Structure formats: structure tokens, C-alpha cells
Amino acid sequence: MKDPNPGVFFAWPDNKKGDTASGIVIRQLSVGARREIDAQTTEEEIKYIDGQVYERRKMIDADLRFMRIHDYCIVGWTGLMDEEGKEIPCTTDNKVWAMTECLAVAGFVAKCMIELAELTVSRAEKTRKN
């Protein structure tokens, strides 16, 4: 109950086998977090056509949405270095930079998110069986 959606650690792909000193911690976007982000970045649009109600969400700030999603899903990282060998701190701005400009990081995060989704499904199935 205290942390229903904890982050999961993934070692960087270029780590030596068994090296878990550096990597990234990510978590899935929860329904609650998504609703909060939706409330900040979209607006509800209701139209009445021939007596029918049509509801849809209209994006009002795509950049804020992108930033908030990645800030939520990337919990932290260690060992991400710049060209000069300095560690890149895990800040909101750096998360956005990594996901928009650094294809290696963005691709790795995407791969980890798929693994995390599969892990979540597997855990849910095991829980149902018990």
C-alpha cells in the first residue's frame, strides 16, 4: 500500500555481466498518474450532434504531457555519462533530453517498458493462480 507502483531496476546494456551498479529505474504509468497528467494537459470537449453526446479529449500541452510522463516513469538512473565522462544527473530536464535527443537511452527505455509490462502481466497471472 505504501508504494503500489515501485520502480524496477534495469542495468545498462553495456554493463559487464552481473554489474548492477549502474542502470535505470523505471515504472509503468499508473492509471492515477495518467489521469493527473490528462487533467493538466488535455481538456474535455463535448459535442452534441443529432441528440447524441460525443466526448473527446483535446490536447492542450503536448510538451508538458511528454515531460510529465517521462518524469513519472523514469524514477532514476546511475552511470549515465556524457562525452567527457561526467555523470549526467537524473533531473526532469535531463530525462526529457534523454528521451528526445539520445536514441540509445530512448530505445533502451522503450525496451525496458515492454519487459516491465510483460513482467506485470506475468505477476498478475501468478497472483490469480494462487
C-alpha positions in Angstrom: 0.0 0.0 0.0 2.9 2.4 0.7 4.4 2.0 -2.8 1.9 0.2 -5.1 3.9 1.0 -8.2 7.6 0.7 -7.4 10.3 1.3 -10.0 12.2 -1.7 -11.4 16.0 -1.6 -12.0 17.4 -2.4 -15.4 21.2 -2.5 -15.9 22.6 -0.5 -18.8 23.2 -2.8 -21.9 26.9 -2.1 -21.9 27.4 -3.2 -18.3 29.6 -6.2 -17.6 27.6 -9.3 -16.9 26.3 -9.2 -13.3 27.2 -5.5 -12.9 24.2 -3.8 -11.3 26.0 -0.7 -10.0 24.7 1.4 -12.9 21.4 1.4 -14.7 17.9 2.9 -14.8 14.9 2.5 -12.6 11.6 2.8 -14.4 7.9 2.2 -13.6 4.8 1.9 -15.6 2.4 4.8 -15.9 -0.3 4.1 -13.4 -4.0 5.0 -14.0 -3.9 7.6 -11.3 -0.8 9.3 -12.7 -2.2 9.2 -16.2 -5.5 10.8 -15.0 -3.5 13.6 -13.3 -1.4 14.2 -16.4 -4.5 14.2 -18.6 -6.1 16.8 -16.3 -3.1 19.0 -16.8 -2.5 18.5 -20.5 -5.9 18.0 -22.1 -9.3 19.4 -22.0 -12.6 17.6 -22.4 -14.6 18.6 -25.4 -18.3 17.7 -25.5 -20.3 18.0 -28.7 -24.0 17.3 -29.3 -24.8 16.0 -32.7 -28.3 14.9 -33.5 -29.1 14.5 -29.9 -26.0 12.3 -29.3 -23.3 13.3 -26.8 -19.8 12.9 -28.1 -16.9 13.3 -25.7 -13.3 13.5 -26.5 -10.1 14.9 -25.1 -8.3 17.6 -26.9 -4.5 18.0 -26.3 -3.6 21.5 -25.0 0.0 20.9 -24.0 1.8 18.0 -25.7 5.3 19.1 -24.4 4.1 19.2 -20.8 2.5 15.8 -21.3 5.7 14.3 -22.6 7.7 15.8 -19.8 5.3 14.6 -17.1 5.0 11.1 -18.4 8.8 10.6 -18.6 9.4 12.3 -15.3 7.0 9.8 -13.7 8.1 6.7 -15.5 11.9 7.3 -15.1 12.4 7.1 -11.4 16.2 7.5 -11.5 19.4 6.4 -13.1 23.1 6.0 -12.3 26.1 5.7 -14.5 24.7 7.7 -17.5 27.8 9.6 -18.7 28.3 12.5 -21.1 31.1 12.7 -23.7 33.6 13.9 -21.1 32.9 11.1 -18.7 30.9 13.1 -16.3 27.8 11.6 -14.9 24.5 13.1 -16.1 22.2 13.8 -13.2 18.7 12.4 -13.3 16.7 15.6 -13.4 13.4 16.3 -15.2 15.2 18.3 -17.9 17.7 15.5 -18.4 15.0 12.9 -18.6 13.3 14.9 -21.4 16.6 15.4 -23.1 17.4 11.7 -23.0 14.1 10.7 -24.3 14.1 13.2 -27.2 17.7 13.5 -28.2 19.5 10.3 -27.0 18.3 7.5 -29.2 20.3 4.9 -27.3 18.6 5.8 -24.0 15.2 6.3 -25.5 15.4 2.9 -27.3 16.6 1.2 -24.1 13.8 2.7 -22.0 11.2 1.6 -24.6 12.6 -2.0 -24.5 12.6 -1.9 -20.7 9.0 -0.7 -20.6 8.0 -3.7 -22.8 9.8 -6.0 -20.4 8.2 -4.3 -17.4 4.7 -4.7 -19.0 5.3 -8.4 -19.6 6.6 -8.8 -16.0 3.5 -7.1 -14.7 1.2 -9.4 -16.7 3.2 -12.5 -15.5 3.0 -11.4 -11.9 -0.8 -10.8 -12.2 -1.3 -14.3 -13.7 0.7 -15.9 -10.9 -1.3 -14.0 -8.3 -4.6 -15.1 -9.9 -3.4 -18.8 -9.8 -2.6 -18.6 -6.1 
